[in-house]
């Protein structure tokens, strides 16, 4: 699983470079997120624009990544495709995560 991480002020954007977060990719995803945010800012946004499929293992991996952030840190999501957004709505995880429509707007806001 590949992530591309960029820092914008006091926020980092971690872009998932994959179309699926499923059982086959869940462990690699958790490890990649942990490595990407280890020394980063307290606010991390996971850019999921390229992800078109998330299963229950993938959803669990995203939740584990959020819990792994630790106290005082926050993991938001952005750019959910319609199918991925549906999974978050059906599981009510859209109430757990802050979900932004467009990561580019967040970057513009963070950089002034």
PyMOL commands that set and color helices and strands:
alter all, ss='L'
color gray80, all
select helices_A, chain A and resi 26-37+56-68+82-90+93-95+103-111
alter helices_A, ss='H'
color red, helices_A
select strands_A, chain A and resi 3-8+11-16+20-21+43-47+53-54+74-78+99-100
alter strands_A, ss='S'
color yellow, strands_A
deselect
rebuild
show_as cartoon
